[in-house]
Amino acid sequence: MTQPLPERGGAVTRCAVLGSPIAHSLSPVMHQAAYARLGLVDWDYQAYQVDDQELAGFVAGCDATWRGLSLTMPLKFAAMSLGEVDEVAALAGAANTLIFESRGRRVYNTDVGGLIWALKSAGERPGLEKIETATVLGAGATSRSALVSLGELGARRITIVARTPAKAERLRGLAEALKIDLTVQAWGTELPKADVLLSTVTAGGADAVADEAAASADVIFDAIYEGWPTALATAADRAGKRVVNGLDLLAGQGAVQVHLMTGQQIDPRLLLDAAHLALAPSPDAS
């Protein structure tokens, strides 16, 4: 069941992250760190477990104190019907942010901006100068955002590797719109050489191909941030490759969300530092 909305006194502006499961989310500590830096003492950001069947009801129950919602899995497709769709979200076919505006609700995709920031940040260090070719593992919601982001960064030849190639074929129309030469291949086939390999599969999904994947590209981007380092990240480190992880994506897209919700800019590195601090082992832990 959806948790009840909290009762609060005073002029508090509310935001939250919704998803199922949600207990692991680092979004509250990241957004609250942003509010502290921006001096937004009357802003609050919490986490609620909400599935795709409960999302519309939760949104309908939000009163005028609510400003924005971050939406993680499995809500990114269901969110598309809950407000005016921003052009990036329309292109990606998925939304992860809902903003309550005076004229109504609007939904956005900040994963695209987050992916671009994460890869550009990697480009500030040795290992990524220009993206022309890329490999994407997986064909789910994140793969659509990955395709848009890689296209924005200049990639013109992208290979999607999927356990169900027919699912990846659904990305062909998006690739054509982005002027990307798309190749779809089945999981377990030989990976092509590329500038970037971006894994969008769930935890453990790339473990069996970690060594081959790490050897196939100059930069390895694993969108997972739990259970870090993953087998893929470990293999990439061992091979001396530049590694980008899901925390970089989370911080990049979170900074875009903070701007949409508050109207103020925040450095994604502040959010990244807050996430690393939250994940650091307690000094009292045995």
N, C-alpha and C positions, 0 to 999 in steps of 0.2 A: 504494500500500500504506500502511496505518496505520504511523506511526512507532512503534518500540518504546518501551514505558514506561521512563523513566529509572531507573537504579539509584542509590539514595541511602543514605548511612549516617546514623545519628542519627534523632532524632524530628522528622522534617519532615512537616508537614501539606500535602498537595498539592491544588491546584486547577488548572484549565486551561480554555481556550476551544478548542472543536472546531468545524471547519467546512471547507468546500472551495469556493473557495480560502480561505486563512487568513493568508498572509504579511502582508497589509495590516492585520491586526487591531491596534487600539490597546488592546484589553482588558488585555493583560499590563502595559503601563506604567501603566494606570489602577488596576488592582487592586494592583499592587506599591506604588504611591504610597499607597494606602489602608493597606496592611499597615505601611508605614513610619510613617505618622501614628499608627496604633493600637498601635505597638510590638510587632507580631507578627513577631519576628525569625526564627521557625522555620516560617514559612509561605512556600510557593512557588507561583507561578502561571505557566504556560507556554502555548504555543499548539501545537496538533497538527492536521495536515491529515487529516480524517476525513470520508468521505462517508456517505450514508444507508445504504449497504449494509454499511459497516464499523462503524457506531455501536454496535450491540448487542455485537459482539465486543470493542470497546474498553472498554465499560462493564463487561463480564464480567471483563475482565482487571485491573480496578482493585482493589487490595488495601485493607487497613484504614487505610493512610496517606492515602487519598483522602477529601476532604470534599465537593467540589463541582465541577460542570462548567457552564460557560457554553456554550450551543449556538446557533450562528448558521446561516445557510443552507448547505446544504439540509436541515438536521436538525430543524427545528421541528415537523414532523408526525411523523417517525419517533420522536421523543422521547416522544410521548404513550403509547407502549406499554411504556415502560421503568421505570415506577414508579407509585405511587399519585398520582393527578392532583389537584392543587389546584383549588379551585373556580373561580378566575379563569382558569386554563389551560383548564379544561373549557368555560367559557363562550366563551373566545376560539377554542378548537379548535386551539391550538398552544402549545407549551412551548419555552422557551429556557434553562431552568435545571434541573439535576438535582442533588439533594442526597442524599448518602449518610448516612442516619440509622441509629441503633442498631436500629430496628425494620424497616429496609428502605429502599428508594429512594423518593423523592418528587419529582415534577416540577412546576415552576412556570412562570408567564408573568410576567416582570418588564417586558416591553415596555409593558404597560398602565400600570404605575406610572411608567415612564420618560416615556411620552408625556404623562401628566398633569402630571408635574413640569415638563417642558419648556414646556408651554402655560401653566401657572400662573406660571412664571418670566417668560414673555413678558407675562403679565397684570400683573406688578409694574412694567411700563414702559408708556408710552403705546402704544395700539394694540389692547389686548384687555382689555375690562372684563367682558363676559359673552358666553358662547357660546350661541346659540339655533339657528343654522343653520351647516352645514358642507358642504364639498365634498371628496370623497376621490378622488384619481386613482389608479386601479389596484384590482385585486380579488384580490391574493395574500394570503399569510399575514399581512403587516403590516396589511393593510386590516381584518382581523378585530379585531386589537388596537386599531386606530384607532377602529373603531366603538364598542368597549367604553369606551375612554378618553373619547371625545367625549360618549358618553351619560352617563358619570360626571360630566362637567363641565357638563351641562345641555342639550346639544344635543338637539333634538327633531325637527328636519328635516334629513336628510342625503341628499346626492346622491352616488352612486357612479358614476364615469365610467370605463368599461372598454372595451378593444378587443374583448373577447368578453363582451357583456352577459349571456349565459347563465351565465357563471362568477360574475358579480356577483349574479345572482338567488339564488345559494346563500346569500347573506348575509341574505336576507329573514327567515328564521326567527330569526336572531340579533337582527335589528332589532326584530322583534315582541316578543321576550323583553325587550328593553331599552326597549320602548314608544317606539320611534323611527319616525317616518314616513319610509320609505325610498323614494327615487326612483332608478331605474337608467337611465342613458342611455349611448348609444354614444359612443366616442371621435370627436372631430371635430364634435360638435354644440355649440351655444352653451352656455357655462358659466353657471350661475345666480349671482346675487349671494349672498354668504355672509359670515358673520363670520370664518370660517377656511377656508382651502384647504390640505389636507394631501396632498402627493404621496408616494405609496409606490412609484412606478415606479422601474425601474433607471436607472443613469446614462445621461443623454442621452434618456431616454424622454419627458420633458416639454419638451424644447427647442423643438419646433415650436409648442407652445401657450404658451410662456413669457409673452409679453406679455399675451395674453388672460387667462391664469390669474392673473397678478399684478394685473391690473385688477379681478378678480372678487371679491376678498376683502380684509378689513382686515388680516388676519394671514396670512402665507404660511409654511408649514412644509414644508420639503423634507427628507425623512428620509435623504437621502444626505449623507455627510460626506467622501467622497473627491472630488477634483477641484473643491474649493470655491474660489470661488463658482461654483455651477451657473448655467446660463442663466436658470433660474427665479429664483434668488436675486438675480442681477444685475438682472433686469427688475423685481423687487419693490423693490430698493433704489432704482432709477431712478424708480419710481413713488411713493417715499416710504412704503412699507409696512413694517410690523414683520416681520422675518424670523427664523424659528426653524430651526435646522439639525439634521442628524443627530447632531452631537456632543452637542447638548443632550439628545437622546434617549438616546444611548449613556451619557452620564454619569448621567442619572436612573435608567435601568434598572440600570446597574452598581452604583450605591449600594444599590439594593434587593438585588442579588445579594450584595454584601459583607455585608449584614446577615444574609441567609439562611445564608451560609457561615460567618461568624465569630460571629454573635450580637451584633455591635456596630454602632452607627450611625455613618455617615460622611456628611459634607456632600457632595452631588453636585458642588459647585463645586470641591472639591479634585480630583476625577477630571477635571473639565472643564479645569482648569488644567494637569494632567499631560498631557492629550491635546494641548492647544494647544502646550505646550512640545515635545512629541515631533514635532509637525508643523512647528515653526518652522524656517526654513532655517538651516543651519550658518553661523556667522559666518565660517568659512573657505571657504565655497562661492563659487565665482567667478560 
